Amino acid sequence: MEESLCNVEFLKGPKAFIARVQSDLGGMREYRSESFEEVLEQVIIDLQEEFETSSVQH
């Protein structure tokens, strides 16, 4: 059975890219940068840390 771990939404504003991430462990958070690559990197690092930490605790 599949289970949703998180929701990620990428938006492009007039001056910045925005990523909104929501998960049960980390709640809702938002990242902003003029560079899409930077926003993507922030999301990847955050989710890696979150899920590595949760797998260690279980």
N, CA, C and O atoms as a GROMACS GRO file, in nm:
protein
  232
    1MET      N    1   0.084  -0.119   0.000
    1MET     CA    2   0.000   0.000   0.000
    1MET      C    3   0.088   0.125   0.000
    1MET      O    4   0.187   0.131   0.073
    2GLU      N    5   0.053   0.221  -0.081
    2GLU     CA    6   0.129   0.346  -0.089
    2GLU      C    7   0.079   0.446   0.013
    2GLU      O    8  -0.039   0.449   0.049
    3GLU      N    9   0.172   0.527   0.059
    3GLU     CA   10   0.141   0.629   0.158
    3GLU      C   11   0.211   0.758   0.118
    3GLU      O   12   0.330   0.756   0.086
    4SER      N   13   0.140   0.868   0.119
    4SER     CA   14   0.200   0.997   0.086
    4SER      C   15   0.290   1.043   0.201
    4SER      O   16   0.247   1.048   0.316
    5LEU      N   17   0.415   1.076   0.167
    5LEU     CA   18   0.510   1.122   0.269
    5LEU      C   19   0.513   1.273   0.280
    5LEU      O   20   0.529   1.328   0.389
    6CYS      N   21   0.496   1.341   0.166
    6CYS     CA   22   0.499   1.487   0.168
    6CYS      C   23   0.437   1.540   0.040
    6CYS      O   24   0.421   1.469  -0.059
    7ASN      N   25   0.403   1.667   0.044
    7ASN     CA   26   0.356   1.740  -0.074
    7ASN      C   27   0.454   1.853  -0.101
    7ASN      O   28   0.492   1.926  -0.010
    8VAL      N   29   0.493   1.867  -0.227
    8VAL     CA   30   0.586   1.972  -0.267
    8VAL      C   31   0.524   2.049  -0.382
    8VAL      O   32   0.475   1.990  -0.479
    9GLU      N   33   0.526   2.180  -0.370
    9GLU     CA   34   0.469   2.267  -0.474
    9GLU      C   35   0.574   2.371  -0.511
    9GLU      O   36   0.629   2.438  -0.424
   10PHE      N   37   0.601   2.386  -0.641
   10PHE     CA   38   0.694   2.487  -0.689
   10PHE      C   39   0.616   2.594  -0.763
   10PHE      O   40   0.532   2.565  -0.848
   11LEU      N   41   0.646   2.720  -0.730
   11LEU     CA   42   0.579   2.833  -0.792
   11LEU      C   43   0.683   2.931  -0.844
   11LEU      O   44   0.795   2.937  -0.794
   12LYS      N   45   0.645   3.007  -0.944
   12LYS     CA   46   0.734   3.112  -0.995
   12LYS      C   47   0.665   3.245  -0.974
   12LYS      O   48   0.564   3.275  -1.038
   13GLY      N   49   0.721   3.324  -0.885
   13GLY     CA   50   0.668   3.458  -0.860
   13GLY      C   51   0.737   3.558  -0.952
   13GLY      O   52   0.821   3.519  -1.033
   14PRO      N   53   0.702   3.685  -0.940
   14PRO     CA   54   0.761   3.785  -1.028
   14PRO      C   55   0.912   3.805  -1.005
   14PRO      O   56   0.984   3.844  -1.097
   15LYS      N   57   0.959   3.780  -0.882
   15LYS     CA   58   1.101   3.803  -0.852
   15LYS      C   59   1.171   3.682  -0.794
   15LYS      O   60   1.292   3.685  -0.774
   16ALA      N   61   1.098   3.573  -0.767
   16ALA     CA   62   1.160   3.458  -0.701
   16ALA      C   63   1.084   3.330  -0.730
   16ALA      O   64   0.965   3.332  -0.764
   17PHE      N   65   1.155   3.220  -0.716
   17PHE     CA   66   1.092   3.090  -0.718
   17PHE      C   67   1.056   3.055  -0.574
   17PHE      O   68   1.128   3.090  -0.481
   18ILE      N   69   0.944   2.986  -0.558
   18ILE     CA   70   0.895   2.952  -0.425
   18ILE      C   71   0.868   2.802  -0.423
   18ILE      O   72   0.808   2.747  -0.515
   19ALA      N   73   0.912   2.737  -0.316
   19ALA     CA   74   0.879   2.597  -0.294
   19ALA      C   75   0.805   2.587  -0.162
   19ALA      O   76   0.850   2.638  -0.060
   20ARG      N   77   0.692   2.520  -0.165
   20ARG     CA   78   0.615   2.495  -0.043
   20ARG      C   79   0.616   2.345  -0.018
   20ARG      O   80   0.580   2.266  -0.104
   21VAL      N   81   0.659   2.308   0.101
   21VAL     CA   82   0.671   2.168   0.138
   21VAL      C   83   0.585   2.144   0.261
   21VAL      O   84   0.590   2.221   0.357
   22GLN      N   85   0.506   2.036   0.258
   22GLN     CA   86   0.426   1.999   0.374
   22GLN      C   87   0.443   1.851   0.399
   22GLN      O   88   0.431   1.769   0.308
   23SER      N   89   0.473   1.818   0.525
   23SER     CA   90   0.485   1.678   0.566
   23SER      C   91   0.435   1.663   0.709
   23SER      O   92   0.425   1.761   0.782
   24ASP      N   93   0.405   1.541   0.747
   24ASP     CA   94   0.360   1.516   0.884
   24ASP      C   95   0.469   1.548   0.985
   24ASP      O   96   0.441   1.601   1.093
   25LEU      N   97   0.591   1.518   0.951
   25LEU     CA   98   0.702   1.539   1.044
   25LEU      C   99   0.742   1.686   1.054
   25LEU      O  100   0.762   1.737   1.164
   26GLY      N  101   0.755   1.754   0.940
   26GLY     CA  102   0.807   1.890   0.939
   26GLY      C  103   0.703   1.999   0.929
   26GLY      O  104   0.736   2.118   0.939
   27GLY      N  105   0.578   1.962   0.908
   27GLY     CA  106   0.473   2.062   0.892
   27GLY      C  107   0.488   2.135   0.759
   27GLY      O  108   0.545   2.082   0.664
   28MET      N  109   0.436   2.258   0.754
   28MET     CA  110   0.441   2.339   0.632
   28MET      C  111   0.559   2.434   0.641
   28MET      O  112   0.579   2.500   0.743
   29ARG      N  113   0.638   2.441   0.534
   29ARG     CA  114   0.746   2.539   0.527
   29ARG      C  115   0.761   2.586   0.384
   29ARG      O  116   0.714   2.522   0.290
   30GLU      N  117   0.827   2.700   0.369
   30GLU     CA  118   0.839   2.765   0.239
   30GLU      C  119   0.982   2.813   0.217
   30GLU      O  120   1.047   2.861   0.310
   31TYR      N  121   1.029   2.798   0.095
   31TYR     CA  122   1.164   2.841   0.057
   31TYR      C  123   1.151   2.936  -0.060
   31TYR      O  124   1.065   2.919  -0.147
   32ARG      N  125   1.237   3.038  -0.063
   32ARG     CA  126   1.236   3.137  -0.172
   32ARG      C  127   1.378   3.166  -0.217
   32ARG      O  128   1.471   3.171  -0.136
   33SER      N  129   1.393   3.184  -0.347
   33SER     CA  130   1.522   3.225  -0.403
   33SER      C  131   1.500   3.273  -0.545
   33SER      O  132   1.402   3.236  -0.610
   34GLU      N  133   1.591   3.355  -0.593
   34GLU     CA  134   1.585   3.399  -0.732
   34GLU      C  135   1.627   3.286  -0.826
   34GLU      O  136   1.599   3.290  -0.945
   35SER      N  137   1.694   3.185  -0.770
   35SER     CA  138   1.743   3.072  -0.849
   35SER      C  139   1.658   2.948  -0.821
   35SER      O  140   1.642   2.908  -0.706
   36PHE      N  141   1.604   2.886  -0.927
   36PHE     CA  142   1.527   2.763  -0.909
   36PHE      C  143   1.615   2.652  -0.852
   36PHE      O  144   1.572   2.576  -0.766
   37GLU      N  145   1.740   2.644  -0.900
   37GLU     CA  146   1.831   2.541  -0.852
   37GLU      C  147   1.854   2.553  -0.701
   37GLU      O  148   1.863   2.451  -0.632
   38GLU      N  149   1.864   2.675  -0.652
   38GLU     CA  150   1.886   2.696  -0.509
   38GLU      C  151   1.765   2.652  -0.428
   38GLU      O  152   1.780   2.588  -0.323
   39VAL      N  153   1.646   2.684  -0.474
   39VAL     CA  154   1.524   2.641  -0.406
   39VAL      C  155   1.515   2.489  -0.406
   39VAL      O  156   1.484   2.428  -0.303
   40LEU      N  157   1.541   2.428  -0.519
   40LEU     CA  158   1.536   2.282  -0.530
   40LEU      C  159   1.638   2.217  -0.436
   40LEU      O  160   1.606   2.118  -0.371
   41GLU      N  161   1.757   2.272  -0.430
   41GLU     CA  162   1.861   2.218  -0.341
   41GLU      C  163   1.818   2.228  -0.195
   41GLU      O  164   1.840   2.135  -0.117
   42GLN      N  165   1.756   2.341  -0.157
   42GLN     CA  166   1.709   2.358  -0.019
   42GLN      C  167   1.604   2.253   0.016
   42GLN      O  168   1.607   2.196   0.125
   43VAL      N  169   1.513   2.227  -0.077
   43VAL     CA  170   1.407   2.128  -0.055
   43VAL      C  171   1.468   1.989  -0.041
   43VAL      O  172   1.431   1.913   0.049
   44ILE      N  173   1.558   1.955  -0.130
   44ILE     CA  174   1.621   1.822  -0.126
   44ILE      C  175   1.694   1.800   0.006
   44ILE      O  176   1.677   1.696   0.069
   45ILE      N  177   1.774   1.896   0.047
   45ILE     CA  178   1.850   1.883   0.172
   45ILE      C  179   1.756   1.869   0.291
   45ILE      O  180   1.777   1.783   0.377
   46ASP      N  181   1.653   1.952   0.296
   46ASP     CA  182   1.558   1.948   0.407
   46ASP      C  183   1.487   1.813   0.414
   46ASP      O  184   1.475   1.755   0.522
   47LEU      N  185   1.440   1.762   0.301
   47LEU     CA  186   1.368   1.635   0.300
   47LEU      C  187   1.461   1.518   0.331
   47LEU      O  188   1.421   1.424   0.400
   48GLN      N  189   1.583   1.523   0.282
   48GLN     CA  190   1.679   1.416   0.315
   48GLN      C  191   1.702   1.411   0.466
   48GLN      O  192   1.698   1.303   0.526
   49GLU      N  193   1.725   1.526   0.526
   49GLU     CA  194   1.748   1.530   0.670
   49GLU      C  195   1.625   1.482   0.747
   49GLU      O  196   1.637   1.407   0.843
   50GLU      N  197   1.508   1.526   0.704
   50GLU     CA  198   1.384   1.489   0.772
   50GLU      C  199   1.361   1.339   0.767
   50GLU      O  200   1.330   1.278   0.870
   51PHE      N  201   1.376   1.278   0.651
   51PHE     CA  202   1.345   1.136   0.639
   51PHE      C  203   1.457   1.047   0.691
   51PHE      O  204   1.431   0.935   0.734
   52GLU      N  205   1.581   1.093   0.687
   52GLU     CA  206   1.690   1.017   0.748
   52GLU      C  207   1.673   1.015   0.900
   52GLU      O  208   1.694   0.912   0.963
   53THR      N  209   1.635   1.127   0.956
   53THR     CA  210   1.612   1.137   1.101
   53THR      C  211   1.495   1.050   1.141
   53THR      O  212   1.503   0.980   1.242
   54SER      N  213   1.388   1.052   1.065
   54SER     CA  214   1.269   0.972   1.101
   54SER      C  215   1.296   0.823   1.089
   54SER      O  216   1.242   0.744   1.167
   55SER      N  217   1.378   0.782   0.991
   55SER     CA  218   1.407   0.639   0.977
   55SER      C  219   1.498   0.589   1.089
   55SER      O  220   1.491   0.472   1.124
   56VAL      N  221   1.581   0.675   1.144
   56VAL     CA  222   1.668   0.638   1.256
   56VAL      C  223   1.585   0.620   1.383
   56VAL      O  224   1.613   0.533   1.465
   57GLN      N  225   1.482   0.703   1.399
   57GLN     CA  226   1.399   0.699   1.520
   57GLN      C  227   1.306   0.578   1.520
   57GLN      O  228   1.263   0.537   1.628
   58HIS      N  229   1.274   0.520   1.404
   58HIS     CA  230   1.180   0.406   1.398
   58HIS      C  231   1.252   0.275   1.397
   58HIS      O  232   1.188   0.170   1.392
   0.00000   0.00000   0.00000
